[in-house]
């Protein structure tokens, strides 16, 4: 059985402006919730953010972006 979790993501101001959203967005993540799966869901829902949070090819985090997770 595949589970789906709704994840809240707070974006920095410049990414909010680019995506034309408020300070927080919600995305649905299927399966295990990891940073990668959450970013995949975020980029699928907001394609204009592709390449801004992580590199297209290597999927490495861009400099000056930090990830924090809480319960």
Secondary structure, DSSP 8 states (H G I E B T S, - for coil): ---EEEEEEE--HHHHHHHT--SEEEEEEESS--HHHHHHHHHHH-GGGTTTSB-TTT--B-TT-------
